[in-house]
Every structure is written in structure tokens, then in C-alpha cells.
Amino acid sequence: MDSKSFELKTPDLGDTDKIELLKWYVSVNQTVKVGDELLELVTDKAAFPVESPHSGILKSIFANSGDIVTKNQILGVLELD
């Protein structure tokens, strides 16, 4: 059976230039379910938890805690169930 992957990207958080990845709540190779909080992003206005849109395993992380990220940047990859 072929596994499929899903790119976790920075969501559109409105008109902001600075988005910080505050922290990951899961680590590489950890299993997640739909709705699990994966990470938290912070702008100068608010904090935004990012939930998993799919069930699977977090296979890769491309941005770390404290990194400044941009809209639609790939933050990680899920291998889907």
C-alpha cells in the first residue's frame, strides 16, 4: 500500500508580516489524529494553535520553535493513515 503525505503549511493569518513558530506539540514519528494540536504560531496580535487536518504520522519538521515563518511556508509533512 502506498502511503500518502500532506504538507503542513503556515495558514493565512491575515495581514501580518511577522509570524513566529512558538512551539511544536508533537515530535517527528509521533502519531496524530484529526484535531490534535500540532504547533502554535504567534503574531504581534494573537497566538494561533494549528490542528492536524488529517490522521497520520509527523514525518518531517522544516521549521523549529522560534523561527519566523511566512504564509504558505511548509512547516512539516504528515504521512497519512
C-alpha positions as CSV (number, residue, x, y, z in Angstrom):
1,M,0.0,0.0,0.0
2,D,1.4,3.4,-1.0
3,S,1.5,6.0,1.8
4,K,0.4,9.5,1.0
5,S,1.8,12.6,2.5
6,F,0.3,16.0,3.4
7,E,2.3,19.2,3.6
8,L,1.5,21.3,6.7
9,K,1.8,24.9,5.7
10,T,1.5,28.2,7.5
11,P,-2.2,29.2,7.4
12,D,-3.3,32.7,6.3
13,L,-3.4,34.7,9.5
14,G,-4.4,37.9,7.9
15,D,-2.3,41.0,7.1
16,T,0.8,40.3,9.2
17,D,4.5,40.3,8.2
18,K,5.9,38.5,11.3
19,I,4.7,35.0,12.2
20,E,6.7,33.1,14.8
21,L,6.5,29.4,15.3
22,L,6.2,29.4,19.0
23,K,6.4,25.6,19.6
24,W,5.6,22.1,18.3
25,Y,3.4,20.0,20.5
26,V,4.4,16.8,18.6
27,S,7.7,15.4,17.5
28,V,8.9,13.6,14.4
29,N,7.5,10.0,14.1
30,Q,4.6,10.8,16.5
31,T,1.1,9.6,15.5
32,V,-1.6,12.3,15.4
33,K,-5.3,12.3,14.9
34,V,-7.6,14.9,13.2
35,G,-7.9,17.8,15.6
36,D,-4.8,17.2,17.6
37,E,-2.9,20.4,18.2
38,L,0.4,20.2,16.2
39,L,2.0,23.6,16.8
40,E,1.4,27.1,17.9
41,L,2.0,30.2,15.8
42,V,2.2,33.8,17.2
43,T,1.8,37.2,15.5
44,D,2.0,40.6,17.1
45,K,-1.7,40.4,17.7
46,A,-2.5,36.8,18.8
47,A,-1.5,33.2,19.2
48,F,-2.9,30.6,16.8
49,P,-2.9,26.8,17.6
50,V,-2.7,24.7,14.4
51,E,-4.6,21.5,14.5
52,S,-4.0,18.4,12.4
53,P,-6.3,18.3,9.3
54,H,-5.6,14.5,8.9
55,S,-4.6,11.4,10.9
56,G,-1.2,10.1,10.4
57,I,2.5,10.3,11.5
58,L,4.5,13.5,11.6
59,K,7.4,12.5,9.3
60,S,9.3,15.8,8.9
61,I,9.7,19.2,10.5
62,F,11.1,22.1,8.4
63,A,10.7,25.0,10.9
64,N,11.6,25.0,14.5
65,S,10.5,26.8,17.7
66,G,11.5,30.4,17.5
67,D,11.7,30.5,13.7
68,I,10.0,33.3,11.8
69,V,7.8,31.8,9.0
70,T,5.9,33.1,6.1
71,K,2.4,32.5,4.7
72,N,2.1,29.1,3.0
73,Q,5.6,28.0,4.1
74,I,5.9,24.2,4.5
75,L,6.3,23.6,8.3
76,G,6.2,19.8,8.2
77,V,4.9,16.7,6.5
78,L,2.4,14.2,7.6
79,E,2.3,10.6,6.3
80,L,-1.4,9.9,6.1
81,D,-3.0,6.7,7.5
